[in-house]
C-alpha cells in the first residue's frame, strides 16, 4: 500500500492492515517534524510539503518493489503526507514485514534512505510569514549511496 495524504494518519489502523501469521517481524518507521531543521538559529513553526503525485507514487512503487524483492518481504506500506505539517506531527510512515527481523529492519532503512533522495517531494520550512526550501542533506545522499548494489 502506498498513499500520499493531506491529513494525519493512524498508525494502529495501518499496522492492523499489515498483520499476518506469516510475519515474524514488523518494522515501523515514523518521521516527524522537528524544530531544529538544519540546526539554524531560527525555530520553525511548521513545514509545507508539495509533490508531483503521479511521479511520486511511481517512484515509491519502484522503491517498495525493490525492497520486497531484495528482502523477500511479506508487505511494505508507505504513507507520506503533503501540505502544512506542524511541529511534532507525523510526515512519513514506513512499515515492512517479513519472516525474520533482519529483513524487516534492513528493508525499512532502505525505503526511507531511498525515499529521502528519489521521490518527488519538495519540503519548505515555515517561520512566521516566511518560508524557505529545505535542500537534501549531504548525509541523506551518502546514506542513499550505501544501497548502490541494490539500486542499479
N, C-alpha and C positions, 0 to 999 in steps of 0.2 A: 504494500500500500504506500502510495506517495500522495501527499496532499500539500498544497500551498493554501494557507488560510489567512484571513484578515482579522481573526479574533483568537482569544486564548483557546487552548486545547486541554483536555483532561487525560492525564497520564493513565489513570486507572482503567478508563474505557479502552484505551489503545493497548495497554498491557493485556487486558482480557481478550482482545481480538487476536492476540498472537500466542496465547497459552495453548499448549498441546502436550499430550503424553509422549510425543517424540522428542521433546526438548529436555536436555539435561542441563541446559544453561540458557539464560536470557540476560543479555547485557543492555542496559539503558543509559543513554547519554542525554542530558538536558542542558542546553546552552541558555544562559540568562544574560540580561543587560546589567552590566556593572558600571559604577560611576567613575572609574579611573581609566577609561579607554585611552590607551597610549600614554599613560602617566603624564598627561598635560596638567597644567596648573588649574585649568578651568573644569569645574564639575559639570557634567551634562545633566539635562533634565530627562532626556529620552533619546531613542534612536528612531529613525524612519527608514524602512526597508522597501525598496522597489525591486521588481523583477520583470523580465520578459518571460511570462508564464509558460508559453508553449515550449520555448527553448529550455528553460529551467527544468521543466518536467522531463523533457527528453534527456538532459544531462544527468538528472537524478536517477532516471531509469537505467542509464548506462552504468553509473556508479553502483547502484543496487545490484544489477545483473552481474557485474564483475565480482562483487563481494559474495553473492550467492554461489556463483560458480567456483571461485577460488577456495572458499571455506566450507563448501557444501552446507550452506545454511538452510534451515527449515523455513525461515521467513526473515524479512527485513522491512521495517517500517521507517519512513522518513516523513516528518511533518515539519514544515518551515513556515514561519509567519512573515507577513508583509504588513506595511502600514506603520503607524505610530506605536511604539512599544516602550512602556515606562520602565524605569529602574526596577530591577528585581524580577521583572516579568520574563516568561519563557519566550525564547526565539525559535529554537530548533529542538526536535526530539528525534533520536535515532534508537530504534530497538532492533537488536539482532538476536536470533535464536538458532541454536544448534544442539547437536547431541552432546557436545563437550564444551567445557568452559573456555579453553584457549581459542577456539574458533569464534565463539560469540564475542569475546573481548577484542581479539585482533581485528576482526571484521568491522566492529563498531568504530574502532580507532581509524581504520582505513576510510570508512564512509565519511566521517567528519573531516579528516585531513583532505580528502578529495573535494568534498562539498565546498569547503572554505576557499578553494582556489579555482575550481572548474565550473561552478554553477552560476548562472546569470542573475545574481543578486547584487544590488548596489545599496550600500549602507551609509547613512548620514547621521552624524551626531548632532543633537539639537541642544542649544543652550540659549535661554531667553528667546529672542526673535531671530536669532542667527542659527545657521546650520552649516556643516562642513562635511564633505565626503570623507569617509574612512577608507583609506587605501589598504590593500592587502599587506600584511606584515611579512618581513623577510623570514621570520620564524615559521610562518604558515607555509610559505613557498618551500622552505627547507624540509618541513615535515612531509609535504606532498611528494617530494623527490625520493624519500626513502621507500616508496612503493613502486619505483620505476620498473622493477622486474614483473610487476603485475599489470601495470598500465603501460601498454605499448603504443 
